[in-house]
Amino acid sequence: MNLADTITTTSSTSSSSPPLLTLSPPIILSPCAACKILRRRCVDKCLLAPYFPPTDPLKFTVAHRVFGASNIIKFLQDLPESHRADAVSSMVYEANARIRDPIYGCAGAICKLQKQVTELQAQLARTRADLLHVQTQHANFLALLMASSSMQSPPINQSPVDSPNFFYDGDSDNNGLAYGSIWEDSLWA
């Protein structure tokens, strides 16, 4: 039986009959996915119908395979209606995880993710330490470079007269400067 067979629609009425007198037959909906899979009649107040629509039978199949229909019904009966949708989502998620990992289920996935977070935090700490080390080396290099450049450059306003290799001789041709050694000639004579 397919969906087109189970849903009946009202037929068009002739123009001679008044529209108020036409009675439409009741619309019969397809059973929910749970009742369809369990091959039972879906009643009006089916507990599973709002959470397992006929368009998504895989959702119930997975949950039924792991938890069983009676356990799913018991879980839902014990919860207030406001929490049932979240409970069904959790059951389907756990059932999918149990199918992938029958031993640990969701706990295995959570443990794996926590381990990955721990490893990434350690890697981030190592990277930050490396970055701090490189920044410190860069700062030390710049300080060393500035210190060595200040020692090598001569003072800007130093004149040749102040230099120890020159002495002043007022009688010389070169604007009062005479080139010579520090030692005076009288010491060697």
Disulfide bonds with the S-S distance in Angstrom:
none
